[in-house]
């Protein structure tokens, strides 16, 4: 899979992308979470890149611009490239016109 116009380097390690949190709530004793330089954390829907060696748990992204670089929002949809090997595979039948929108309802 290849992401296009995703605002990160082509060789970006997607394991370095996370939702920002101050502590690891699923781990016993809830240890603080820190982020390494160039990690990207999503805070309130906005992506931020850690600009220093370690962004400690107390450095909340929007309140610490010297530690966190605010990035432009990521695209909110994903589309297949016309030459994708995955064309025709998905939830919609392949004979549905592209202009038809079928909502996904989660209950």
Secondary structure, 3 states (H helix, E strand, C coil): CCCCCCCCCCCCCHHHEEECCCECCCCCCCCECCEECCCEEEECCEEEEECCCEECCCCCHHHCCCCEEECCCCCCCCCCCCCCCCCCCCCCCCCCCCCCCCCCCCC
